[in-house]
Amino acid sequence: MQRIRVGFIGLGHNGLAHIAAHSRSPLSEVVAVCDYSPEKTAAAAEKFGAPRQYHDYSILERDDIDAISIHTPDHLHAEPFVLALEAGKHVFVEKPMGNSIEDLNRMVDAAKRHPRQKTMVGHILRFNPVFARVKQLVQEGALGDLFYMECDYVHNLRFQGDAPRFDPNIGMNWYLEKEIPMVGGGGHPFDLLKWFAGEPAVEVTGFSNRKAFPQMVNDDCQVCLFRFASGAIAKVAVSYGCVAPYAFLNNLIVYGTKGTVNRNTICLKAHPEAYRALRVEPPSGHPYEPEVEDFLTAIIENRPTLIDAFDGANSAAAVIRGAQAASEGKPLPIPRYER
Ligand SMILES: NC(=O)c1ccc[n+]([C@@H]2O[C@H](COP(=O)([O-])OP(=O)(O)OC[C@H]3O[C@@H](n4cnc5c(N)ncnc54)[C@H](O)[C@@H]3O)[C@@H](O)[C@H]2O)c1
């Protein structure tokens, strides 16, 4: 069986979760790890048996690496993504693909220059079997014409302000200083709703405040309304500081002319009095394995990944403009990226 030889950049919680998923896959070989921190590379190399450790982008010079997996902070995705493509690698990058339009433009330009290399953006909710079932129902026409959808990212993430989160290697706590909640968190539910709509959004408006987690530089509560060309409307609410239990299935509701999905239940026109179970179980944690497998098999079979750079850029651009619309208090058009 062919194994894709993979190098990893960024060894925080998320990078390590990905290496663990790769190390369990028969399609992957963990070749090298890269982080500014020598302690982190040493620990990962020992735990996962990675033969090589790097502390800068010279990891990209290795000929025995087929693919690079990028897990740096949100505002530090663009440079390794572009350099990895220029070095001839396939590239997986965590969501959000970037957290500025300028970064997305650079990344999309690089993807256009290297069309034979696979790109993938880590919108992991698409691999949750409940959300995948909703997508299937939409594609089969079971819900009819979608007209309104809601999906949220509401968590208590105030621990991200704790002192140990300060990263001396980048000179900041990036969660407080650089993360944009509608982009980092809201990008998850928005990407799902865009996937269901089957098209990028064209316009966004919103409101925001910073009452619950005032240590954040950007507003921690951001609520946006997106409009699609079809006329469908989507609402995404984000809070990083709320007092609440886990929002089951991101509070998903999808309204179509023939039916409504509410979390993992469905109500169809034939039985408008009741919601019935979708009979699909949500996973207990993040479904890293199927996400990693999609990236690896796309390379092996030379087929598109589920979320390539253009798709990922359209998701990120909408939420970046959403956060901007909320802070400026006016609706904004959303740029669109074409393959
Ligand atoms: N898909 C998901 O569900 C999910 C979940 C968590 C985090 N994420 C995303 O994963 C990314 C990483 O998040 P995290 O919580 O692991 O962050 P983190 O701050 O814990 O880890 C980032 C690591 O990257 C390293 N780093 C930064 N710049 C580097 C560079 N240029 N070269 C080498 N190393 C560098 C830092 O030293 C640090 O170890 C973020 O984009 C985040 O939004 C996605």
PDBQT file of the ligand as one rigid body, heavy atoms in Angstrom, charges set to zero:
ROOT
HETATM    1  N1  LIG A 401     -10.193  22.056  13.214  1.00  0.00    +0.000 N 
HETATM    2  C1  LIG A 401     -10.328  22.233  14.503  1.00  0.00    +0.000 C 
HETATM    3  O1  LIG A 401     -11.292  21.814  15.093  1.00  0.00    +0.000 OA
HETATM    4  C2  LIG A 401      -9.286  22.996  15.254  1.00  0.00    +0.000 A 
HETATM    5  C3  LIG A 401      -9.184  22.850  16.638  1.00  0.00    +0.000 A 
HETATM    6  C4  LIG A 401      -8.186  23.549  17.298  1.00  0.00    +0.000 A 
HETATM    7  C5  LIG A 401      -7.337  24.404  16.607  1.00  0.00    +0.000 A 
HETATM    8  N2  LIG A 401      -7.467  24.517  15.260  1.00  0.00    +0.000 N 
HETATM    9  C6  LIG A 401      -6.556  25.389  14.501  1.00  0.00    +0.000 C 
HETATM   10  O2  LIG A 401      -5.255  24.819  14.532  1.00  0.00    +0.000 OA
HETATM   11  C7  LIG A 401      -4.267  25.841  14.519  1.00  0.00    +0.000 C 
HETATM   12  C8  LIG A 401      -3.333  25.647  15.717  1.00  0.00    +0.000 C 
HETATM   13  O3  LIG A 401      -4.077  25.778  16.909  1.00  0.00    +0.000 OA
HETATM   14  P1  LIG A 401      -3.428  25.342  18.323  1.00  0.00    +0.000 P 
HETATM   15  O4  LIG A 401      -4.493  25.548  19.336  1.00  0.00    +0.000 OA
HETATM   16  O5  LIG A 401      -2.789  24.018  18.213  1.00  0.00    +0.000 OA
HETATM   17  O6  LIG A 401      -2.307  26.495  18.482  1.00  0.00    +0.000 OA
HETATM   18  P2  LIG A 401      -1.047  26.535  19.451  1.00  0.00    +0.000 P 
HETATM   19  O7  LIG A 401      -0.707  27.952  19.686  1.00  0.00    +0.000 OA
HETATM   20  O8  LIG A 401      -1.283  25.656  20.636  1.00  0.00    +0.000 OA
HETATM   21  O9  LIG A 401       0.109  25.831  18.589  1.00  0.00    +0.000 OA
HETATM   22  C9  LIG A 401       0.692  26.469  17.489  1.00  0.00    +0.000 C 
HETATM   23  C10 LIG A 401       2.132  26.011  17.394  1.00  0.00    +0.000 C 
HETATM   24  O10 LIG A 401       2.688  26.540  16.198  1.00  0.00    +0.000 OA
HETATM   25  C11 LIG A 401       4.043  26.907  16.469  1.00  0.00    +0.000 C 
HETATM   26  N3  LIG A 401       4.451  27.869  15.452  1.00  0.00    +0.000 N 
HETATM   27  C12 LIG A 401       3.945  29.085  15.224  1.00  0.00    +0.000 A 
HETATM   28  N4  LIG A 401       4.496  29.631  14.133  1.00  0.00    +0.000 NA
HETATM   29  C13 LIG A 401       5.399  28.714  13.674  1.00  0.00    +0.000 A 
HETATM   30  C14 LIG A 401       6.265  28.689  12.564  1.00  0.00    +0.000 A 
HETATM   31  N5  LIG A 401       6.329  29.715  11.701  1.00  0.00    +0.000 N 
HETATM   32  N6  LIG A 401       7.048  27.612  12.377  1.00  0.00    +0.000 NA
HETATM   33  C15 LIG A 401       6.979  26.561  13.237  1.00  0.00    +0.000 A 
HETATM   34  N7  LIG A 401       6.146  26.535  14.302  1.00  0.00    +0.000 NA
HETATM   35  C16 LIG A 401       5.362  27.603  14.508  1.00  0.00    +0.000 A 
HETATM   36  C17 LIG A 401       4.020  27.455  17.879  1.00  0.00    +0.000 C 
HETATM   37  O11 LIG A 401       5.305  27.381  18.473  1.00  0.00    +0.000 OA
HETATM   38  C18 LIG A 401       3.017  26.493  18.535  1.00  0.00    +0.000 C 
HETATM   39  O12 LIG A 401       3.669  25.375  19.109  1.00  0.00    +0.000 OA
HETATM   40  C19 LIG A 401      -5.028  27.161  14.546  1.00  0.00    +0.000 C 
HETATM   41  O13 LIG A 401      -5.183  27.640  13.238  1.00  0.00    +0.000 OA
HETATM   42  C20 LIG A 401      -6.377  26.778  15.118  1.00  0.00    +0.000 C 
HETATM   43  O14 LIG A 401      -7.431  27.632  14.735  1.00  0.00    +0.000 OA
HETATM   44  C21 LIG A 401      -8.402  23.829  14.575  1.00  0.00    +0.000 A 
ENDROOT
TORSDOF 0
